[in-house]
Amino acid sequence: MRSTVVVAAAATLLLTAAPVSSANAAGSSCVPPASNFFDGFYDSPSDPTAWEGASAYLLTEAPAMCGSDTKPSNFSTAWSMIAGSNTFEWAQSGMMRIYLSTGELYVRHFAQAISEHTAAQTWFYGNVPTGVRHAYRSLYSSSCFCVQMQVDGVVKLATSFNPFGDWLAPFVPEFFGEVPYQASSDMPGIPTAHELFTGLGAQRYSDDVLVSMPCYLLGQNDNPSNWGRSASTCVNFDIWTY
């Protein structure tokens, strides 16, 4: 059920983030990816509860990426997302370390929405301080018949479409770190300072209420030899690069 981030190349804001060291990624050769890769948890599509939004608290991090690719297609990100059941259907918000077309590195807040029937909508803001926890939410609103993507309770992007009608049900809450290079990119977090996903929540379709995520999420780690994943409670887990 994982959905791949589509990175908008037209991002030209603010300052360069400080580089971080990484034995795994720094100076690595970048092999063009067949698809993006993930480390985290998602709800089972067979969950009988109908969902329409997702929420998590995440730390902003500055992971290393493949050192020889300085294009916007090279990034490392962590996010919460509500996704439709088709391939290109999601609304997400989170943090991302990404190269710009100029070769500069930023750590940014971002939000993105897409459906099978409309172009991707993307919002970025950065450079943001690292090591700060933020609430990243994508919640349905009956006032606009849209999903509103939020950072710390402030709406930063809203879908130009109504997912009920554009997306295929069921909608699935997902919580992941994501990179484009499996062997030469770092997930957010290191062994001594993990990327923390806390307060996982999902918005119920029945009453639009945001509730704690139930205790039956499914895990995925596309590169367990390089990346760790550990759940501490039903609503908290960590990811990191070894």
C-alpha positions in Angstrom: 0.0 0.0 0.0 3.0 2.4 0.1 2.8 5.3 -2.2 5.8 7.0 -3.7 6.6 10.7 -3.1 6.6 12.7 -6.3 9.1 15.5 -5.8 8.4 18.9 -7.3 11.6 20.3 -9.0 10.4 23.9 -8.7 11.7 24.4 -5.2 14.0 27.4 -4.8 13.7 28.7 -1.2 15.9 29.9 1.6 19.2 28.4 3.0 21.4 25.3 2.8 21.1 22.7 5.6 24.3 21.7 7.3 25.6 18.4 6.0 25.7 15.3 8.2 28.3 12.5 8.1 27.3 9.0 7.1 29.5 6.0 6.4 26.7 4.5 4.4 25.7 7.3 2.1 28.4 9.9 1.8 30.3 9.8 -1.5 28.3 6.7 -2.6 27.6 6.0 -6.3 23.9 6.4 -7.1 22.2 3.7 -9.1 19.0 5.0 -10.7 16.2 3.6 -8.6 13.4 1.4 -10.0 11.1 2.7 -7.3 11.3 4.4 -3.9 12.0 2.4 -0.7 10.4 2.6 2.8 10.8 1.9 6.5 7.8 2.2 8.8 4.2 1.0 9.4 0.8 1.2 7.7 -2.7 0.1 8.5 -4.0 -3.1 7.0 -6.3 -2.4 4.0 -8.6 -5.1 5.5 -9.1 -3.0 8.7 -12.9 -2.8 9.2 -12.6 0.8 10.4 -13.1 3.4 7.7 -10.5 6.1 7.8 -10.2 9.5 6.1 -7.1 11.1 7.7 -3.7 10.5 9.4 -1.5 12.2 11.9 1.9 11.8 13.6 4.5 13.9 15.5 7.9 13.7 13.8 11.4 15.1 14.5 13.0 17.2 11.7 16.2 15.4 10.8 19.1 15.9 8.4 19.9 12.4 7.0 22.6 11.8 4.4 21.7 10.9 0.8 23.6 9.5 -2.0 26.5 11.9 -2.4 26.9 11.8 -6.2 23.3 12.8 -7.0 22.6 16.5 -6.2 19.3 16.7 -8.1 15.8 17.1 -6.5 15.2 13.4 -7.2 17.6 12.7 -4.3 15.9 13.1 -0.9 15.2 11.5 2.5 11.9 12.0 4.2 9.6 11.0 6.9 5.8 11.5 6.8 2.3 10.6 7.8 -0.3 10.0 5.0 -3.8 9.0 4.2 -3.8 7.0 0.9 -6.4 5.7 -1.5 -6.2 2.1 -2.7 -5.0 3.0 -6.2 -1.3 3.6 -6.9 -1.3 7.4 -7.2 -3.7 8.5 -4.5 -2.5 10.2 -1.3 -2.3 13.3 0.9 0.7 13.5 3.1 2.8 15.9 5.2 6.1 15.6 6.8 9.8 16.6 6.8 12.2 16.2 4.0 15.9 16.7 3.3 16.2 17.4 -0.4 18.6 18.8 -3.0 17.4 21.7 -5.1 18.1 22.1 -8.8 21.0 24.4 -7.8 22.6 21.6 -5.8 21.9 23.1 -2.4 20.5 21.0 0.5 17.5 22.0 2.6 15.6 20.5 5.5 12.0 21.4 4.8 8.4 20.9 5.9 6.4 19.6 3.0 2.9 18.5 2.0 1.7 16.7 -1.1 -1.6 15.5 -2.6 -2.3 13.5 -5.7 -5.0 11.5 -7.3 -5.3 9.5 -10.5 -7.3 12.3 -12.1 -5.2 15.4 -11.2 -1.6 16.7 -11.2 0.4 16.5 -8.0 0.0 19.5 -5.6 3.2 20.1 -3.5 4.1 22.7 -0.9 7.6 23.2 0.7 8.9 25.4 3.4 12.6 25.4 4.6 15.3 25.6 5.8 13.8 24.4 9.2 15.7 23.7 12.3 16.6 20.1 13.0 15.8 18.2 16.1 12.4 19.9 16.6 9.2 17.9 16.9 6.2 18.9 14.7 2.7 17.6 14.2 2.1 16.5 10.6 -1.5 15.8 9.7 -3.6 15.2 6.6 -7.3 15.4 7.7 -10.5 15.4 5.7 -12.7 18.5 6.1 -16.4 18.5 5.2 -16.3 22.3 4.9 -14.2 22.1 1.7 -14.8 18.4 0.8 -11.1 18.1 0.7 -8.1 16.8 2.7 -6.2 19.6 4.5 -2.5 19.0 5.1 -1.2 20.7 8.3 2.0 21.5 10.1 1.4 22.1 13.8 -2.3 22.7 13.3 -1.8 25.2 10.4 -3.3 24.2 7.0 -0.5 24.5 4.4 -2.2 22.7 1.5 -5.6 21.4 0.7 -6.6 19.0 -2.1 -8.2 20.5 -5.1 -10.4 17.4 -5.3 -12.7 15.5 -3.0 -11.0 12.1 -2.3 -14.5 10.6 -1.9 -15.1 10.2 -5.6 -11.5 10.6 -6.8 -9.9 7.8 -4.7 -10.6 4.2 -4.4 -11.6 3.0 -1.0 -10.5 1.9 1.5 -8.3 4.8 2.6 -5.2 3.6 4.5 -3.2 5.6 7.1 0.6 5.2 6.5 3.7 6.3 8.5 7.0 5.9 6.8 10.6 7.1 6.1 11.3 7.1 2.4 14.3 7.3 0.1 15.0 6.8 -3.6 18.3 4.8 -3.3 18.0 1.6 -1.3 21.7 1.0 -0.7 23.2 4.5 -0.8 20.6 6.6 1.0 20.1 7.1 4.7 16.7 7.0 6.4 16.2 9.8 8.9 17.8 8.9 12.3 21.1 7.3 13.4 21.8 4.6 16.0 22.2 7.3 18.8 19.4 9.5 17.7 16.5 7.8 16.0 13.7 9.4 13.9 10.8 9.2 16.3 7.2 8.8 15.1 4.9 9.5 18.1 1.2 10.0 18.7 0.2 8.1 15.6 -3.5 8.9 14.9 -6.1 8.3 12.2 -9.3 10.2 11.5 -12.5 8.2 11.5 -14.9 8.4 8.5 -17.9 7.9 10.8 -17.6 11.1 12.8 -14.5 12.9 11.4 -12.8 12.5 14.8 -9.0 12.0 15.1 -8.3 9.1 17.4 -5.2 7.1 18.4 -4.0 4.5 15.9 -5.2 1.0 16.8 -2.6 -1.7 17.7 -2.6 -3.7 14.4 -0.3 -1.9 12.0 1.8 -3.8 9.5 5.5 -3.1 9.2 7.7 -2.8 6.2 11.5 -2.3 6.0 12.9 -2.5 2.4 16.6 -2.6 3.6 16.9 -4.3 7.0 20.6 -4.7 6.7 21.0 -0.9 6.6 17.9 0.5 8.3 16.3 -0.2 11.7 12.7 -0.1 12.8 11.3 -0.5 16.3 7.9 -0.1 17.8 7.8 0.9 21.4 4.0 1.2 21.8 0.9 1.0 19.6 1.3 4.7 18.7 5.1 5.2 18.8 8.0 3.8 16.8 11.5 4.7 15.6 13.4 4.3 12.4 17.2 4.9 11.8 20.1 4.1 9.6 22.8 1.8 11.1 
